[in-house]
Structure formats: structure tokens, C-alpha cells
């Protein structure tokens, strides 16, 4: 198709065979480069990476246990901030309070976590 589109611009004294082969060669290179940039579809990640996930250190388990013990609003604020990576405005919207109240809940939750799980 590219050769047909470019044919009207072909000079009369050009080598037609070389011209068409050059276009075909360049199109093949473009296709090869494009294929290298696309992601390879994979059925299951586990089929490629058969390693087992490392066991969570005890400190992480202690942290999650402490998070579970937080009051609901503080727990929600902490999880939405550090797991979902939401800004304070979105946290406030999710837990149904003002932005300042969300900040305060997050601060109080983190204070309790620091006491429960020392560094």
C-alpha cells in the first residue's frame, strides 16, 4: 500500500525493482521495531515466575495487627493514605468528613501505630 501511495512521486529514471524492495525492507524494519515495543501477552504471571512470595517479616504482621486494632475512622484514613495512596481530600470524601478531620484521623492513627509498633 505504501508503494502504491508513493508511486506517483517516482521518478521516471528510477529502478522500479530496487524502489519496491527498499520500501518493503523499511516496512519490515518498522514492523519489527514496533513488535519490540509492544508488551508480550502472558496467561499467568505465576507460570513465568514460579518463585514463591517471600514471607512477610514479623514486624509487618505486628503492624497490620496494630492497624486492625485502630478505631474505624483512623484505620480507614491510614489504609486509604498508605495503601491506596489517596490525598487528604479524597480520604475525607471516602470516610465522610472534612479534610481537616481526615488529617486529624490520619495523624491520630499514625501516633497510635508508632506506639504499638516501635521502630
C-alpha positions as CSV (number, residue, x, y, z in Angstrom):
1,X,0.0,0.0,0.0
2,X,2.8,2.4,0.8
3,X,4.4,1.7,-2.6
4,X,1.1,2.4,-4.4
5,X,0.7,5.7,-2.5
6,X,4.2,6.8,-3.3
7,X,4.2,5.6,-7.0
8,X,3.0,8.9,-8.4
9,X,6.1,10.6,-7.0
10,X,8.5,8.0,-8.5
11,X,11.0,9.5,-11.0
12,X,10.9,8.1,-14.5
13,X,14.5,7.0,-14.5
14,X,14.3,5.1,-11.2
15,X,14.9,1.4,-10.8
16,X,11.4,0.1,-10.0
17,X,12.5,-3.2,-8.5
18,X,15.0,-1.6,-6.1
19,X,12.5,1.1,-5.2
20,X,9.8,-1.5,-4.2
21,X,12.4,-3.7,-2.4
22,X,13.6,-0.6,-0.4
23,X,10.0,0.2,0.7
24,X,9.3,-3.5,1.7
25,X,12.6,-3.6,3.6
26,X,11.8,-0.4,5.5
27,X,8.2,-1.6,6.3
28,X,9.6,-4.9,7.6
29,X,12.0,-3.0,9.9
30,X,9.2,-0.8,11.1
31,X,7.1,-3.8,12.0
32,X,10.0,-5.5,13.8
33,X,10.7,-2.4,15.8
34,X,7.0,-1.9,16.6
35,X,6.8,-5.5,17.8
36,X,9.7,-5.0,20.2
37,X,7.9,-2.0,21.8
38,X,4.6,-3.9,22.5
39,X,4.0,-5.9,25.6
40,X,4.1,-9.6,25.4
41,X,0.8,-11.2,26.5
42,X,1.1,-13.6,29.3
43,X,-1.5,-16.0,30.6
44,X,-0.4,-16.2,34.3
45,X,2.4,-14.4,36.0
46,X,3.0,-17.4,38.2
47,X,3.6,-19.5,35.1
48,X,6.6,-17.3,34.3
49,X,7.7,-16.5,37.8
50,X,7.4,-19.7,39.8
51,X,9.2,-18.2,42.8
52,X,7.1,-18.1,46.0
53,X,6.4,-14.8,47.5
54,X,8.7,-14.0,50.4
55,X,7.1,-14.5,53.8
56,X,6.2,-11.2,55.5
57,X,8.5,-10.3,58.3
58,X,7.1,-10.4,61.8
59,X,7.3,-6.7,62.1
60,X,4.9,-6.3,59.1
61,X,2.5,-8.7,60.7
62,X,2.7,-6.8,64.0
63,X,2.0,-3.6,62.1
64,X,-1.1,-5.0,60.3
65,X,-2.3,-6.3,63.7
66,X,-2.0,-2.9,65.1
67,X,-3.8,-1.3,62.1
68,X,-6.7,-3.7,62.7
69,X,-7.0,-2.6,66.3
70,X,-7.3,1.1,65.3
71,X,-10.8,2.7,65.5
72,X,-12.7,2.5,62.2
73,X,-12.1,6.1,61.1
74,X,-8.4,6.1,61.9
75,X,-7.9,2.7,60.3
76,X,-9.7,3.9,57.1
77,X,-7.6,7.0,57.0
78,X,-4.4,5.2,57.4
79,X,-5.2,2.5,54.8
80,X,-6.6,5.0,52.3
81,X,-3.4,7.1,52.6
82,X,-0.7,4.5,52.6
83,X,-2.3,1.5,50.8
84,X,-4.5,3.4,48.2
85,X,-2.2,6.4,48.1
86,X,-5.1,8.9,48.2
87,X,-4.7,12.6,49.1
88,X,-6.4,14.0,52.2
89,X,-9.2,15.5,50.1
90,X,-10.2,12.0,48.7
91,X,-9.8,10.4,52.1
92,X,-12.2,12.9,53.6
93,X,-14.7,12.2,50.8
94,X,-14.4,8.4,51.3
95,X,-14.9,8.4,55.1
96,X,-17.5,11.2,55.0
97,X,-15.8,14.0,56.9
98,X,-14.0,17.3,56.3
99,X,-10.4,17.4,55.1
100,X,-9.2,18.6,58.4
101,X,-11.0,15.8,60.2
102,X,-9.4,13.3,57.8
103,X,-6.0,14.8,58.5
104,X,-6.6,14.6,62.2
105,X,-7.8,10.9,62.0
106,X,-4.7,10.0,60.0
107,X,-2.4,11.8,62.5
108,X,-4.0,10.1,65.5
109,X,-3.9,6.7,63.8
110,X,-0.2,7.1,63.0
111,X,0.5,8.2,66.5
112,X,-1.2,5.0,67.9
113,X,0.7,2.9,65.4
114,X,4.1,4.4,66.3
115,X,3.4,3.5,70.0
116,X,2.1,0.0,69.2
117,X,4.9,-0.9,66.8
118,X,8.1,0.8,67.8
119,X,10.8,1.3,65.1
